[in-house]
């Protein structure tokens, strides 16, 4: 089935006689495999039914990604008729920088275009009479494997249908993609492969000998798909990349250049050229986040303040080792590397017709130098390489057998060999039994629902950005940052308020940010000599939050997020806090005779010693041990010596619920003192809600005289 190196120049490539048979048998198998992949994802629903305490909150199913609540909220507003394109978003109490002028700030507004995901939620909920939450829970699993069909059709047009079947299987069961398209992962990921592969399929059908009418219709269709992709994902840079790929493809396919230019123009018109108004900003943003991430941003050349970038603290954009990236595709990095070698052989024989696939392949290759999120684009190509190897091997072996000399039998044998090799050897075992965890535990979400009833309707919540979308969706209350704008100085100041040991500093920062926001922070930072100078400048003006109540909200995820807060809350350009333990959750199996047994280590609470195995020397001794019950210190034991580690044991119903190990800075932080230990300044804060350890809220009081 290999294609000669020079084929495809000016006319359609001669096709095997059994192409129609290849198509229908392959399509049937791909649809069956896609149905099986969808079934496995939907089978995860058993966890929501069998464990409602973890997966359901007052009848509301929990989502498995935090971004889902942004799309759910817009869908609810759209269904209610209250959503206004680019209208005000009063619950999102922060400003954002203009892309063209970073020194200009504007108040947060709704998106200019209704997200296609939100529109789909509303349409499907009305069609089937289901709640928007229920549709949001199921939709990712139902859409995840649709890309398998256009991927297979692309390889069929490249005369390698068996490779297309393997690419589809590896792509849908790749653990990175499987997790990002499981139940409740309501985001753009489930169709981020479908649209590009559909465009590539349409491109591959274009060639120089084609009639103008058919060529122009194909261009118009591809343009419409790209426009839908823009509405789904809103990345105009991808549309530009595919327009370039089409230009190269038509050149290599022998199309006259005047006709090629007209084809590109038709593509761009049907893709809606207005989307290119933000293409430069989109490309700049993409490069800054994924290609050349900056460590810091300086508000002014003469300023002593730096604002660390949030991107270094977000797990999904962090770079993996190349071997780990490959191991997220197949059971071992070696297997995936073999697939890439097969892909190189596949591309070598088809280099003239590979241009439509280049944008996706380029995104996939970024997995080696940038974020792990690009692994999902690389996985199908690894599968195509493996499919090509299996196809060639099958043809070589069966070609010697008289019974398999018929083209139909060889096609069926190649397909069956691909399925056998994948499910017998290449399939990642962890993907089949994978069940996603809620992004927000149901107990925490239930407390958000309770806060919506207990707090004044115009309240604002001061908390970490992870829960920002969910708070707005579940409560309607205001937030100071969320997953759409966690990269402004406001986030750095929020982080500083939690990691600082002074509750006066927290109070001053809250009042200043509420009053002046990012504009005020930039104004002070431009003339501040250091972090202390900046924080002192926030004391002026006082705080009288009587009209708009402000509440500081603590949730369990913030303890795990403490290292990120400490990184982002370090504002002094002259000195950075050294790396240290921070807050570490310990997996402890039991507490026997005042000895904690945690993963092979033993913490003796009688003398403060840690019997460690393969641990650094700093973990040898404790400074104090604290038992916490109901958010209050029940028992505390201090040990002699200058050790700086504290173990905090959360008790519930006579059993250990959680154990944390903290260094001294983390122990003294406002996060730990107020949330875990219940120690707060009554002149500045008033406890308003306590369902420890799931949620705890304090009302910000006016500045004391």
N, C-alpha and C positions, 0 to 999 in steps of 0.2 A: 504493500500500500504506500510505499515511499514515493515522493514526488521528486522529479529531477530538479537539479539546482537551477536550471534556467527556465523552468515552466512558469506560466502565468504572466508573461510579459504583455501580450496584446490581445489575447483571446482566452476564452474559458479553457481551463486545463482539461484534457481528456479524462473522463471519469470511468471508473470500473463499471462493468455491466450490472453488477448487483447493488448499485447505490440505493435504489428504492427499497430493496430488501434490507440493506444496512440501516436505512432510516427508520423504517417502521418497527423492526425488531428492537433496534436500539432505543427508540422513543418509548416503546412499551416497557422495556427494562428500566429506563431512567425514571419513568413515572412510578413504577412499582417501588423502586429504591427511594424516591422522594417521599412516597406515601409511608414507607417504613420509617424513614428519618423523622417525619412529622409525627408518626405514632409514638416513637420513643420520647419525643419532646412532650407530647400531650400526656404521656404516662406519668410525667412528673406531677400532674395534678393530684395524684394520690396523696402526696405530702400535704397539700393544702386541706384535704379532706380528713386525713388521719391525725394531723397535728394542728388543729385550729388555734391553739394557744400561741403558736409561733408564727403561723401564716395568715391568721384572720384577726381583724380588730373590729368588733361590733358589726360583723357581717361584711366588712370591706376586705378584699384580698390584698395581701402585701405584694408590692412590686419588688423586683430583684435588681433594679438599678435606680439610683437616686434621680437621674434625669427624667425618669418616667413621670414624676409628679409635675414637672413643667408642662409636658404635653397633655396630661390629664386635666390640669387646671385650665389651659386654653380651650380644650374640648368642652369642658363644662360651661365656660363663659360663652363659647360659640353656640352651644345647644340652647342656652338661655337667652340668646340674642343680645348679650351685653358686651361681646368682644368687638373692639374697634381697631382696625389696622393702624398700627403706629400710634395708637391712643395712649393716654396716660396709664401708668402702672403704679398707683399710689402705695401699694403694699411693698414695693421694692424700693426701699428708702436709701438710695445711693445714686450717684451720678457716674457717668462713664466718659472716657476720653474720646474725642473725635478721631477717626482713623487718619484723616488728612492733616489734623493739627492736634498733636497730643497735649498741647497746653490749653485747649478749649474743652470744656466739659458740658455735658447735657444730662438732664434728668432721664432716668430710665423710662423707656416706653415699651409698648408691646411691639412684636415683630411687624414689619411692613406687610408681609404675606402670611396668610394663615398656613401654619405647618400642615403638610399633606397628611402626616400621621394623625394629627388631631381631627382633621376633616374626616378621615377614614373611621376614627373611633365613633364620631357622632353618626355618620351614615350607617355603619354596621349596627350600632346600638338601636337605632330606630328601625332598621330592617328586621332584626331578630327579636326586638323587644327585650333586650338585655341591658344591664347597667353598663355605663362607660367603663367602670372598673373591671367588670367581667370581660368585656371585649379587650381591654388593654392587657389583661392577664394572658389571654389566649392568642392574640394577634401575632406576636413574634414567632411562636411555634408554627403557626399556619402559613406564614410568609417565608420562613427561613430557607426552605429547600426549593423554592420556585426557580432560583438561578440555575439549577441543575439542567433545566430544559434548554435555555439559550446557550449554555456552556457546551452541552453535547452537540447542539446544532452547529456551533462554531467549528468544533473539531470534525464534524461530518463534512462540512464544507472544505476543511483542510485535508479530507480523505484519511482521517484517523478517528473514526467513531468510537473504537474501543478505548482510545486514549481519552476521549471526551467522557465516556462512562466512568473511567477511573478518576478523572479530574473532578467530576461531580461528587463522587463518593468521598474522596479525600477532603474536598472542600466543605461539604456539609457536616462531616464527622470530625473535622479538625477541632481539637479540644478548645482552642481559643474562640473559634466561630461558634461551636456548639454551646459554650457558656454564654456568649453574647447574643444568642438567639433562643435561649431557653424561655420557659414560661416567665412572664412578668418583666422580661428585659425589653421594656417598651422604649425603643429608641430607633434610630435610622438603620442600625446594623442589618436587620432582616432583609432589606432590599438593596443594600449597598453593593451587592454583587449582581443582583438581577438586572438592574438598569445598565451598568457598563457592559455586561456580557450580551445583552440584547442589542445594544448599539454596535458592538463588534460583529455580531451575527449579520446585521444589516449591511455593515461595511463590506464584509467578506463576499456578499453577493453582488458587489459592484465591480465592473471591469470595462475595459476599453471597447469591447465589441457589443456591449449592451445598448439597446435602443435608448434614445434620450428620454423618452417618456418613462420607461421603467427606472432608469437611473435617477431621474429627478424625483419620482415618487419614493424611491428608497431613501434619498437624501431628506425629503420632507418627513418621512416616517422616523428616521433616525433623529432629526431635529426635535420632533415632538417627544420622543423618548427622553432626549437630553433635557427638555424643558420640564418634563415630569420629574426627572432626576433632580433638577435644580429645586423644584418645589418640595421634594422629599428631603434633600440633604443641603441645599442652598450653598453650594461650592462652585461658583462660576469658573474657577480655575480649571476644574475638570472638563467643563464644556470646551474651553479653549484648547486643552490638551487633546481632546478627541477631534476637534477641527483640524489640528496639525497632523494627527494620525491619518485622517481622511485624505489630506493633501498628499502625504507621502504614499499612501496606498494607491490612489488614483494615478500618481506618477509611475509607480512600478507596474501598475496594471495596464499601462499603455493608453490611458485616456488622454485625449488632446487637452492642452493646457487651458484653452478658452472654456471648454466644457467643464474642466476640473474647477476653475474659478467660479463658474456658475453653480456647480454642485455645492461648493463650500458656502457660497452666499445663501443658497436655499437652506442649507443646514442651519446656518446662523439665524436666519429669519424665523424659521419654525422653532428654533430653540429659544426665541424671544431675545433679541439683542439688548433689551433693557437690562437684562441680568448682568451684562458686562460693565455696568456702571460701577460695580463694586469689585471688579476682578483684581485691580491692583492692590487694593486693601486686603483682599482675600489671599493673594499670593504672598504679600508681605507678612501677614499674620501666620500663614502656613510656614514660611521660612523661619520666622522668629521662634515659633513653638517647636518645630520638628527638625529643622535643618541646622540652624545656627542659634540655639537658645542662649539668651544672655543671662549671666549670673545675677546681675543687678540692674536697677534703673536709678539714675541719679536725677533728681529734680532740677538741680542747678550745679554748674561746674564748681561754684565756690561753696557749695553746701557740704556739711560734714555728715549728712544723713544718706543712707542708702536703703532702698526698699528691695529686699530679696524677692526674686521671682517665685510665684507659686508653683510653676510647672515642675520644678525639681522635687516637689512633695507629692505629686499626683501619681499614683501607682501605674495607671494604665498608659501614661505617656513616657514612662521610664524605659530606658533601653536595656534589653537583655543581652547576654552573651550570644554570639551567633549560634553556638551549639544549643543553647536553651531555646532560642527562637525556632530552630528546626525541630527540637523535641516537643514543641507545642503543636506540631503538625502531624507527625507520626510517632509511634512508640519510642523511636530512638533517633538521634541526630544523624546517625549513619544511614538509616533508611531514607530519611529525607534528602540527604546529600546524594544518594543514588538516584532519587527522583529528579534532582536538579541536573545531574549528568544526563539522564535520559531526555530531559527538556532541551538541553543544548543540542543533542542529536536530532531531536524533533524539529527544532528551529532551524538547524543547519540545512535540512532538506526542504524547508518551506520559507526561507528567509524573505523571499519576495512578497509573501502574503502574511507576514507576521505583524505588519504595521498596526492594524486595528487592535492588536493585543498589547501593544507596547505601553499605553498609559497604565493599564492594570499591572503589568509586569514591573513597571517602574515603581508603582506604589508598593508592590510586594517586596521589592528589593530594599525598600527603606526599613524593613524589619531588621536588617543587619546593622544599620547605622543610626536608627532613630527609634521611634516608639514601637512597643509590642502590638499596638492596635493595627499595624500594617500586616501582621501575620495572616490575617484572614484573606488578604489579596494574594499572598504568596502560595497558600495551601493548594488552590486548584492547579497551579502550574507544576507543583511537585507531583500532584496526582497525574497530570497529563504526561509528565516524564515517565512515571512508573507504567502508565497505560501503554505508552509507546514501546517500552521494553518488553512488557508482557505480550503485546501484539506481535512484535517482531519475532520473539521467541516461539510463540504459538505457530506463526506462519512457517518458521523454519522447521519446526518439529513435525507439524502435520503435513507439510508439503511432501514429505517422503512417504506418506501413507496414501494408498490409492483411494480409500474410502472417503478421505477428506479433500479430494481434489475439486469437488464442486464448490463454487463461490459461496453458496448459501450456507453449506455446512461449515466452511472456514469462518464465516462471519459469526455464526452461532457459537462456534468453539472459542473464538477470540473473546466474545462477550462473557461467556461462562468462565473462561480462564481469569478474566479481570475480576469478576465477582468472587471467584474462589480465592484468588490471591489476596484481595482486599479483606474479606471477612475472615479468612483463615490465617492471615499474617499481619496485614498492615493496619487493621482497625485498632484504634486506641481503646483499650478496655475501659479506661476511666470515663470515656464519654457516654458509654451505654448506661452505666448506673449512676450518672451524675444527677444530682438534685440541687438546684440553686438555693441559696439562702436568701431570706428577705433582706433587702437593702436597709430596711428599718425594722427591727423586731416588732412584732404585733403589740407587745406590752408598752413599748415606747410610743408607737403610733396611737394606741388607745389613750395614753396620757395627753398627746397633742389634741385629740378629740375632746378630752375633758377640759383642757385649757381653753379651748374655743368657747366653752360654755361658761367658764368661771371668770375669765379676764374681760375687761372692757373691750368693746368691739374695735376701738381705735388704737389698741395697744400696739407697741412695737417690741420685737423680740431681739435681744442681743445674745447671739450664740454663734457657734462655728458654722461655716458655710455649707457643710455637708447636708444639713437638714433644711436649708433655705427653701428649696422648691416645695418640699413636703409640708413645711409650716404654712406657707401661703395657701397651698391647696387644701390642707386639712382644717385650717383654722381661719383663713382670711386675714390673719394678723400680719403686721409689717415686719420686714427683716432688713438687715443692714448689708448683707451680701448673700450670694447664692452661687450655684454652679455656673451661672452665665457671666458673672462679673466678680470673680474671686481674685482678680489680678490687679486690683487698684490698691493704692495706699491704705484705703479704709480697712482692707483685710489685714494688712500688717499691723495696724493699730489695734484691731480687735484681738489679734494674736498676742500682742504685747500686753493687753489688759489681762489676759488669762494667765500668762506665764510670769507676770510681775508679782512680787511678794506683797505689794502695798495695795490695800483696797481703796486707799485714797486715789492712787494713780488710776485704778480701774474706773472709779467714779468720775474723775476728771476727764478721762478719755471718752467715756460714754456720753457725757454731757456735751463735750466739744464736737464729737462726731455727729451727734444728733442735731446740733445747732448749725454746724458749718460744713460737715461732710468732706469730700475729697478736695474741694476747692480750698477750704480752710487748711487742710493738712498740707497741701502743696505750698500755700502761702507761708505757713510757719516753717516748713522744711527748707525752703529756699534760703532762709537766713539763720537756721539753727546750726550751732557749732557741733553738737553731738546729740545723742538720744536724750540725755537729761535736760538739755536746753529745750528740746522740742516738747517734752512732757511738761516742763515748767510753764511753757507758753500756753498750755491748754488749761491752766488753772484760772485764767482771766475769763470773766463772763459768768461764772457760776452755773447753776443748774436748777431750773424750776420746772420739772416735768409734770406739772399738775394737770395741764390741758391734755397732753398726750402721754399716757402712762408707758413707762419703759420697764421691761422685765428681763433679767438675765436668766437664761435657760441653760441648764446643764443636763447632758445625757451621756450614757455610757460610752458612746463612740468617741467622745472628746478625750477620754483617758488614753485611748489608743492613738488618737491624733495629736497628742502632746508633742512628740518630736517635730512634727510639721509646724505646730504653733511656735515652738521655740526657735526653729530656723527662720520663720517669717517674722517673728517678733523681735529679732535682733536687728536693731536699727542703727547701731553705732558703726560707722565706717572704719573707725580707727581700731576697733577690737571686736573680735567675734568670740562668742562663747565656745569653749572647747567642747569637743565631742565627749559625751558622757552617757550614762545609762538612761537618763530621762525617766520614763515610766515603762515598766515591762510587766506584762501579764504573765503570771506563772501558772503552768498547768500542774496543779497539785492534786495528788490522788487521795491523800488522807492526812489527818492530824491525829497523832497518837502520842500520848504522854508529853504534850507540849513540843512535839517535833513534827514539823511539816515535811512531808515527803513529796518532792516536786521534780518529776522527770529525772530521777537518779540523784538529785541533790537533796540534802537534808538540812533544813533550817531549824536549829535548836533554839527555841524561844526561851529556854531557861538561862542560857549564858550568851546568847547573841552570836554564836558561831555558825558558820555555814560550811558543812562538809561537802565539798564540790568535786565534780568530775569534769575534767576538760573545761574548766572555767577560768577566766582571768583572775589574777590575784586580788583585784579590788572587791570581789564578791566574797571575801573571806570572813567579814565581820559586819554585824549590824550595829547601827546607832540606837535604833528604837524599834519596837514592835507595837502595833496598834490594832485593836479589835474594834470593828465598826458594826453597829447594829442600828438599823433604821436611820442611817445618816448621822449618827451621833457616836462619839467616842465612848465605848463601853469599858474598855480597859487599855491601859498604856504602860509599857515597860521600857525604861531607859537603861542603856548599858554603858558601862565605863569605856572610855577611849574616845578617839577622835574620828571613828569611822563615820562615813556620810551616807549610809544606806538605811532605808526604812522599809519594813515590810508591813503592809496593811492588809488585814484579813477581814473580808466582808462576811458576816454571819447572817443566817436566816433560818429560822425554825430549827435551831440546835445543830445546824450543818453549815459547813464552809461553802459559800457560794462563789467566791472569787478571791484571788490573792494577787497583790501587786507589789512589785519591788521598785522603790523610788530613790533617786539620788536626792541630795539636800535641796538643790534648786527646785526640783519638781515637788518635793514635800512642802516647801514654803510657798509655792505658787498659789495664786488665788483660785485656780481651777481645783486644786486638791483641798485647800483649806475650806472653801465654801461648799463645794459639791460633796466631797467625801466625808469631811470631818464636821461639817455644819458650823464652822467658826466664821462668823461674819460681823462686820461693824454695824451695830444697830443704828448708828447715827446716819449711815449712808444707804443701808439696805434693809429690807424687811422681807422675811420669808413669806412667800405667797402660796407656794405649792410644794409638797414633799411626798413623792412616791418613790423614795430611794429604793433601789439604785436606778430605776428606769428614767425618772425625770425629777428635776428639782428647779424651782424658779424663785427668784428674789426680785422684789420691786425696788426700783431705783428711787431713792428719796431726794427731796430738794437738798441743795448744798447746806450743810449745817452752818449756823452763825459762828 
